[in-house]
Structure formats: structure tokens, C-alpha cells
Amino acid sequence: MRNTLKTLAIAGFSAVFILSCVPARKLEEEKTKRENCEKELSAVKSSSQSCETRLAEAKAQLADNDKAIYGLKKDTSVTGTSYRNLVGKYDKLNAVNEQLLAQLDKLTRNNANENTKLVGQLQMTQEELIRKQDELKALERSLNEQKLKLDMLTLELQKREARVKELEDILKRKDDAINDLKKKVSDALVGFEGKGLTITNKNGKVYVSMDESLLFASGSTTVEAKGVEALKKLAKVLESNTDINVLVEGHTDDVPMKGTGEIKDNWDLSVIRATSIVKIITKNSSTDPTRLTAAGRGEYFPIDPAKTAEARKKNRRTEIILTPKLDELLKVLGSN
């Protein structure tokens, strides 16, 4: 730009110099040229200023661009580092992802095998469950049947309990009757107890045991007077207690009896003595003969098995066994 200005100045001076040497026309032409040159010079100056301004702006822009380029280079470096870091991380993540995919594939295969196994187990479990359900239903049917049987047994047990209660009541009444009978017999024979006569309550029966000395002479079947008196008193008790059965048992000792008449042995003696007592009872009371039984035991049911005179004396006896009739009890038992 400066070289251009110098050139224009030289040209101006040259033009002035030339003008002084040329004619007016030439001068006029040169003047015109100079004016044009001045205009061009002014334009050039204006353009030069504009260019300088633009140059300054361009330099400023260049400086800004340099700064921007520096910043971009710096940013690019950082970005490159970040990029490389990211690439490294990506590669690591990709490797991890590959591992995870491999593990997932393995797990998938394992899960498939496990699922197959579980499906098999589930099927077996379902079959077992169905079997258990069938067993449960069978058990429920069995329980229902057992419950029905139990209900029936409970009802039967209740009926039996009622019968047992009824029997217990009957037995209690029988026991009360036995105790009452024993008292009546004891009251009637109060003068004879301890004098060859004992009264006991055993097995629901009243036993009136009379020694031979109270009833018979040795080997005789005829009842002595004191024995008849005791039997008459007993007969009155039996007469007023019609629900009592009477068993008269004759007992002897173990000494064999050798007879040639009506009495041939101890069997005969025990039976005939019992019969004699039955006859006295029926003769001296209105006791129904169907209630009386005469029996002989001989020597085969001793009180004392010893082979002594005292033991044999105990064994020679007559037992009158009084038993309450069991019609009411048998009726209840028969209903069962």
C-alpha cells in the first residue's frame, strides 16, 4: 500500500513537470488525468484505509481465531484424552459385557437344564400330590365309616351304660334286700347265734350254717327239738320274704359211713338230712316248695380239711343258703 502511494506521488510530480512543457491542450488532458489520478488516489486512500481497517479486523479476528484454535487444540487434547479414556472404558465394558453374556448364556443353559429338572420334579410332585389326595379321600371315607361306627358304638355304649346303671340299681336293691334279709334272719334266730348257728353275708347271699350238734344226733336224719325250733323261726322269715330262693345243703365229715339200711354212705346222709330240713320248713310255714331245694354235698366241701376231731366237727353241718330271685335282673340281661 505504501509503495502504491509513492508511485502515485512520483506520477503527480512528473505530471506537473510535464505540464509545464506541453501545450495547453496537453495540459488540460494532463489536468484531467491528474484529477482522475487524484480521484483514484483518494479512492485508493479510502480503499487503503478500508483495507487497513479490515486488516486490523482480520488481525483481531486472526488473534481470536488463534485463541480459538489454541482452545480447540487444548480442548481437542482433553477430548482426545477423554475419548481415549472412554474408549478404554468402553473396551473394558465391552469385555465385561462379553463375560456377562457368556455367563448369561451359561446360566441360560443351566437354567434350561434346571427348568427341565424342575419340570420333572414338579410332575413327580403333582403325581405324588394326586396320589396323596387319593389317599386322603380314601382316609376321609375310612374316617367317615369309622365315625359312623363310632357313633353307633357310642349309642350302643350309652344303651349299655343305661343297662349297666339299671343292673347296678337292681344289684344295689338286691344287696339292700340281702342286708335286710340277714338282719331279719339274725333277729329271728337271735337266741341261736353263737350256739351252733352262724349267719354270714357272702357273694350276695345269706348263709345260715347250723352245726350237726344243733340239728342231729350222730348218724341220725331226724332233727332234734332245738333244731326244729330254730327252723320254725327261720321258716316264718322265709314265708314273709317270697322273693328269696332257698338251697339246703347237707355236709358230712370224711369218716366213711357203712350202713346197710336206707343210709349207705355220707352222700345219702347229707341228702336225707337236707330233705328233713326242707320238710320242716314247708310243714311249719306257707313257704312255696318251688322255692326250696335239698342237696347233699357229702364230705367233699369241708370247712377245715384237717384230719382232726375239731375239724371234722366243723365240717358236719347244714347250710341254708338264701338267694334273692334274679327275675328282674335276668329280664334286663335278656333284653340285652
C-alpha positions, 0 to 999 in steps of 0.5 A: 500500500505504501509503495502504491502511494509513492508511485502515485506521488512520483506520477503527480510530480512528473505530471506537473513537470510535464505540464509545464512543457506541453501545450495547453491542450496537453495540459488540460488532458494532463489536468484531467488525468491528474484529477482522475489520478487524484480521484483514484488516489483518494479512492485508493486512500479510502480503499487503503484505509478500508483495507487497513481497517479490515486488516486490523479486523482480520488481525483481531479476528486472526488473534481470536481465531488463534485463541480459538484454535489454541482452545480447540487444540487444548480442548481437542487434547482433553477430548482426545484424552477423554475419548481415549479414556472412554474408549478404554472404558468402553473396551473394558465394558465391552469385555465385561459385557462379553463375560456377562453374556457368556455367563448369561448364556451359561446360566441360560443353559443351566437354567434350561437344564434346571427348568427341565429338572424342575419340570420333572420334579414338579410332575413327580410332585403333582403325581405324588400330590394326586396320589396323596389326595387319593389317599386322603379321600380314601382316609376321609371315607375310612374316617367317615365309616369309622365315625359312623361306627363310632357313633353307633358304638357310642349309642350302643355304649350309652344303651349299655351304660343305661343297662349297666346303671339299671343292673347296678340299681337292681344289684344295689336293691338286691344287696339292700334286700340281702342286708335286710334279709340277714338282719331279719334272719339274725333277729329271728334266730337271735337266741341261736347265734353263737350256739351252733348257728352262724349267719354270714353275708357272702357273694350276695347271699345269706348263709345260715350254717347250723352245726350237726350238734344243733340239728342231729344226733350222730348218724341220725336224719331226724332233727332234734327239738332245738333244731326244729325250733330254730327252723320254725323261726327261720321258716316264718322269715322265709314265708314273709320274704317270697322273693328269696330262693332257698338251697339246703345243703347237707355236709358230712365229715370224711369218716366213711359211713357203712350202713346197710339200711336206707343210709349207705354212705355220707352222700345219702346222709347229707341228702336225707338230712337236707330233705328233713330240713326242707320238710320242716320248713314247708310243714311249719310255714306257707313257704312255696316248695318251688322255692326250696331245694335239698342237696347233699354235698357229702364230705367233699366241701369241708370247712377245715380239711384237717384230719382232726376231731375239731375239724371234722366237727366243723365240717358236719353241718347244714347250710341254708343258703338264701338267694334273692330271685334274679327275675328282674335282673335276668329280664334286663340281661335278656333284653340285652 
